[in-house]
């Protein structure tokens, strides 16, 4: 009998934190946020803080999309290494993007403190290692680029990877001082509960089916038959925005994750840092705040949810095998295994900005492994848009770049 859960760990761990109603009457607002995950909750938090009358809707239960499946690793490092991003978009844009992600971790820490979060935010160091000898050169180039950009990074030799971190079959590494982790599922609920007290209105099981664009407002028709009249609409739908936007701008991938049983000896067997490697697709690892090890990866092209989920058992075995390859002395007994879908862009950067096909609207789509940090960056970008200012990152995050 297979007793492992195929539900995301965070969903099972937290259960039903709070229930929200569906919307079944016509309403008006200044800002409508579509999407009730970590992105939507952060954008709604910003809008309420700036004094806008705001409504948030989601077609599912709150945080039951990608935010329940995320590994919640908070990194300033973007999926495309800094030195490669410089080659793609230039030094100014690449370093500005990395710096914004760096600053966003501290900003999220501040938000967690402000709302008295119990979502387990923790600052953690991060280790990026070469999984093949040929990748040592990649790490050397990346180490130099980060040093030149002023980051506090340390070169870790193959010997020290084994001695200090119990990491085997790894040939070199870059240790960064800045990183973090959090329970994004819980944080979403905390943000919404905090802002409901300040006037935010939240509705789940509320799907929009059509939008009519007018000169100074949008009219959003809901599946429930109700309508929302909003001066501004902000789409925070993640990869599902591909159903709205006609042109292809992101590749969809399936990713897989497993979480171990609670291990009282975890700190002796596995370092309490964020870890990922140079393989393609890469594997990523971290501990949870209740003494488990989380491992993710085995990405492949997304086909449909059924085929994605049919591979969970196979992918779980591969992830365990890879983990044991790198940490042969650590115990790992799978307690949870699940799959999710995410988007990968050509340059590792998000799409945050206006789209010519959508009036009075703005998109905050934080694709890749930096979804949460990109969402934090999106908070300031939304504020600038609402105040008719151009954000300095718009050039590199815009559609059609």
Secondary structure, 3 states (H helix, E strand, C coil): CCCCECCCHHHHHHCCCCCCCCCCCCEEEEEEEECCCHHHHHHHHHHHHCCCCEEEECCCCCCCCHHHHCCCEECCCCCCCHHHHHHHHCHHHHHHHHHHHHHHHHHHHHHHHHCCCCCCCEECCEEEECCCHHHHHHHHHHHHHHHHCCCCEEEEEHHHHHHHHCCCCCCEEEEECCCEECCHHHHHHHHHHHHHCCCCEEECCCCEEEEEECCCCEEEEECCCCEEEEEEEEECCHHHHHHCCCCCCCEEEEEEEEEECCCCCHHHHCCCCEEEECCCCCCEEEECCCCCEEEEEEEEECCCHHHHHHCHHHHHHHHHHHHHHHCCCCCCCEEEEEEEEEEECCCCCCEEECCCCCCCEEEEECCHHHHHHHHHHHHHHHHHHHCCCCCCCHHHHCCCC
